[in-house]
Amino acid sequence: MFEDSIDPNAIVPKLSNFTKRTITKGNTLLFLDEIQLCPQALASLKYFCEVAPEYHVIAAGSLLGVAVNRDEYSFPVGKVNMMTLYPMDIEEFLLAQGEEQQIARIKECFEENAPMDRYYHKYLLDAYRQYLAVGGLPECVAKYVETKNFELVRSTQSEILASYLNDMSKYNSKNEIKKTRLVYNSITTQLSKKNTRFQYKLLKSGGRAAEFENAIEWLALSGIVSRTYNLDTVKKPLDNYKNIDSFKIYVSDIGLLCAQKNIIAEDILFSSADLNDFKGGMTENYVLNQLTAGGHTCYSWQSDGIAEIDFVIQRGRELVPIEVKSAGNNQAKSLAVYMQKFKPEYAIKASSSNFGFENRIKTIPLYAAFCI
């Protein structure tokens, strides 16, 4: 359809004929999905903007595919408005199930630092664990809402993981495919370690950054993983003080993280002790997903093995440390060290405990992480 011409005046009649729909300027929305598979369609966006701006056009696809398929056609820089879509956060997960009242309760307690009613607190912690098993990919959420069957959700997750592996082969050079899969398969193992900093030696004996940095960059560009850098010190702008050699890697969707290692839903729902080594990393990954979906760029901080803060973000004018606990542990030793050193206005501790505020530490339950 785009082979002969990328002129909108030629394309629109063909689209109209193909869809058997009348396309009206100003009233019809053109949706071009998987646009990375057709470089000509991508290039046509420039001409829609310049020659036919009265048409409404949305294009969806993988930025990775766009980045690597530039042999003949360039990306229409400055001619499109870019938006990044993330997996649904837990607020949207609750919304998909008609839980608007619960969302309102969470937001009210978050703003007022008021404890949630114990009944609703338990109910929402159960919903949080369901979200861990399902994740936020729309197809998986739709399957759960429709069936409440975690096995069917897992089947959908497995299909998505298979498509990820296929993409690794489709858009990657042959000598990088094996390395990329090694990195991706290693993430759950690395998150199970006490030190969740990414370690090349866990990929293979004698593994080095020079060997795997392209594979990590590929995964990050594709949106399949998120990378958070450790800060040498905490000052504005945070990006100026990141240590590019010290970072953590998280999977972009918590449901896929659990599916990747075949962690069964029942172990998550009932907080099985079998997962004790993995709970910390899994919970960190969940909070990172919520913060990323909320538009935050996340960093971490540690102090000579004495203290480690899972995330540091800029929230408004404040640089806010966030400590993540998988259970209701009220100790916050790392936060105490951080607050003594950097004197933040306040800190956040996310755990299974109820809402509260004491000694400049704002405690929130994990199901409220989207509020940050």
N, C-alpha and C positions, 0 to 999 in steps of 0.2 A: 504493500500500500504506500510505503514511503520511498520505495526504490527509485522511482522515476523523478520525483520532485518532492522537495520539502517546503514548497510554497503552500501556505494555508488555503489559498484559493483553489488549489488542486487537491489538497488532502481532505478538506471538509466534505465535498460531494462524495468522495470515496467512502468516508466514514458513514455518511448518511445512507449510502446504498448498502453498505455491509451490515449496518445495524437495523436497517429498515425503519429508521426514525428520522423525522425532520429535525434538522439542527438549526436553531434560531439564534441569531446574534443577541447576546444579552440575557437569554433565557435558558439556554442549554448548557449543561456542564459536561465538558469532555474530560473523561478520566482515562489516562494512559498508564496502565499498570505494567510492572516489570519492564520499565522503559530502558533499563541498562542492556536489555537484550537486542535493542534496535537503536544503534547510534544515530541513524538518520532521524528517528523520531525525537531523540534528545536534541539534535541540532535544530529541529523545526521549531522548538520553543522560542528561539531567538526571533524567528520571523512572525510567530504568533504575537509576540510582544511588540515588534516594530511595525508590522504590516496590518495585523488584525487584532488589535488589543481589545476589541469589543467581545471576543470569544473568551469564555471562562474555561481555563484548562488546569487540571491537576495531574501531575505525574508522580507515580510512586515506583520505588525500586531500590535496589542495593547501591549505595554509594561506592562500594567496593567494585562492582561491575562497571560503574561509570568511570572509575579511576583507571581501570586497566584496559578499557576498550576505547582508546583514543587514537587509533591509527589514522583515521581519515577525518573524523569529526571531533571538534572541540566542545567542551562544556560551555553553554551559553552564559558566561559570567556576567552578572549584573542584570540579566534579563529574567531571572526567576527569583521568587522568594523561597528561601530554604527553610524547611522545618524538619526536625528530627523526631521521629515517633519512637517512644520507648514502650516496653511491656506495660500493661496496666498495673498501677500501684494498688495497694490494699484498699484505698478509698474507692477506686473504680471497681475492684473485686466485690466489695460490699454493695456498691451501687447496682451492679449487675444482678444482685440477688434481692433488690428492693429494700435495702437496709438504710434508707435515708435517715430514719430516726436515730439509728445507732451512730451514723456519721455525725449528725448534729450533736449528740451527746459527747462524742470524742472531742470535737472541736471546742465545745464549751468548757470541758474539763481542762483541755490543753491551755486555753487562754486564761482561765481563772486559777489554774493550779489546784483544782478541787478534786478530791478523790471520786472516782467512778463508783456508783452503787455496786456492791460486791457481786450481785447476781449478774449485772451487765458486764462487769469486769471479767468474770469467768467465761461468760458467753463469748465475749470478744477475743479472749485468749484462745478459745477453741477455734474461732474464725481465723485467727492469725495462723494457727497450725495447719488449718485447711489450706490457707493461701501458700504456705511453705510447700505443700505437696502438689498443688495445682500450678502455682506460678501465675504470671500475668500475661502470657501470650493469649490473644483473643480467642483463638480456636480452642485452646485448652479450657479457658474460662467458660466458653459457650458450652462445651461438652459437659463440664461439671454442673453448670446451672441446669442443663437439660436433664442429666441422668443421675447426678450425685454419686456416680460410680468412678472410683479412683482408678480402677483397672482400665476403663475405657480412656480416661484422661492420660494414663501412662502410655497407652497404645498411641495416642495422638502425639505425645511428647517424643516417643521413639521415632515416629515418622519425621518429625521436625529435626531431630538429631541426625537422622540419616541424610536429610536434605542439606544440613550444614556440612557434613562430610563430603557430600557431592559437590557443594560449592567450593570447598577447599581444593578439590581436584579441577574444577572448571576454571577458576580464576587464578590459580597458583601455578608457578613453574614446577616441573616434575621433581627437581632436586629439593624443593622447599616443602612439598606435600607431606613427606614423612616427618619433618621437623615440626610443621604446624600441628599435625595430629599429636605428636609427642607432647607439645606444650599444652594443647587443649585438654588432653587426657590426664595431664599432670596436675591440673588446677585443684581438683577435689582432694588429691593426695596432699598437696602443699597446704591447703586450708585446714587439714586435719593436724598439722604440726603445731607445736606450742609456739614456735616462731613462724608466723605466716608470711614473712617476707619471702619473695620469690627467690628460689635457689636453683641455679642452673645445674648444680651437681645432682639434683634429684631427677633430672631429665635423663641423664646418662653419666656414667663414670667419666670424670674429667670434662664435663660439659662447660662451655665458656660462652660469654655474652656474644662474642663475634659470630659464633656458630648459629645462635638462635634468635638474635635480635630482629632479623627480618621476619621470622615466623610470628613473633610477638606483635610486631608492628602490623602485620597482615590481619591478625585476629582483632586488634584494637580498631583498625580502620574499618573493618567489616561490621563493627558493632556487636560482635559475638561475645567479646569480653570488655571489661573496664579495667583500667590500670590506675592505681593511686600511688603517688610518689610520697616518700618520706621527706619531712622538712628538716633542714639543718637548724633553722630557728623560725620562730613564729612572728612574722612582721608583714605588713602590707607593702606591695602586693605579694600574696602567698607564692605565686608562680615563680617569683624571682629567687626563692629560697628552697626550691625543691632539689632533692638529690637524685639526679637521673639514673644513678646506679643502684638505688635502693627503692624498691616498689613492691606492691602487692598486686595480684591479678585476681579479679572476680569474674564469674560468669554473669552475663547480662540479664539472665532470668533465673530466679531461685528454683522454680519448678524443674527447669532443665538441669540445674546443678544436681538435684536429687535424683532425677531420672538417669543421668549420665552414669552414676554409680549404683543404679538399681536399688536405691533406698526405698523400701516399701512404705506406703502411706501410713500403715498402722503404727510403725515405729516412730514416725513423726507425730502422729495424732496423740499418742499416749506417752510421748517423751521417753522412749525406751532407753535404758541405761546402756544398751549396746552402741548407741550413738554418742556417748559422752565425749569421745575424742574429736568428734566432728561437729558437735553442737555449736561450739564457739565460732568456728569459721563459717558455718552455715548461717548463723545469726548475723554475723558481720556482713555476709554477702547480701542477706535480705535488707539490712539497713542501708547499705550502699545503693542497692537498687531503688529504694524509696527516695533517697537523697538525690540521686541522678535524675529520676523522673521529675523531681521537684525543681530541677534546674541548677542544682549545686555542683560545683567542682570540688572534689574531695581530696584531702591530703591526710597524712598521718604524721605522728611525732613520737620520738622515743628519746630517752635520756640515759645513755650509758648502761643499759640493762636494768636501771632502777625503776623506770616508769615507761609506759607505752599508752598513747592515746590513739584509739582506733581511727577517728576521723577529726579533722579540723576543717571548718568551712567558714566562709564569710556570710553572715546573715544580717542583712542591712548594713550598718556601719560596724558591727561587732565581729570579731574573730572568735568563733565559738568552738570549744572542744567538745567532742561527743564520745562518751565511753559506752560500750555495748556489752551487756551481760546476757547470756542465754537463759539464765534463771533469775531469781529474785535477790541475788547477793547484794546486800546494801553497802558493802565495803567499796570504797572508791579511792584506793591508795594512789593510783596513777593520776587521778584528777587532782588529788591534794598536792602532789608534787608539781603538776603543771600550773595549778592556780597560784602556788607560792612563787613560781618562777615568772609567770607572764601576767598575772593579775587581771584575768579577763573579767568582764562585767558579770558574766554568769557562765555556767557550764551545763551540759545536758547529759543525763545518764538514762539510757534506754535499757529496760529489763522487763521481767514479768511483774514487777511491783506496780502498785497503783500510782496515780498522779501525786505529786507533792513538790514542795520547794523549801529547801533548808540549806543554810550556809552557802548561798549563791549557787546551789546545785538544783537544777530543775529535773525532777525525776518524771519520766513518762513511760507508760507501758509500751511494749513493742508494737502493738497494733496502732499506736498513734504516731509512728515514725513519719508518716506522710505529712503530718502537720508541720514538721520542721521546715 
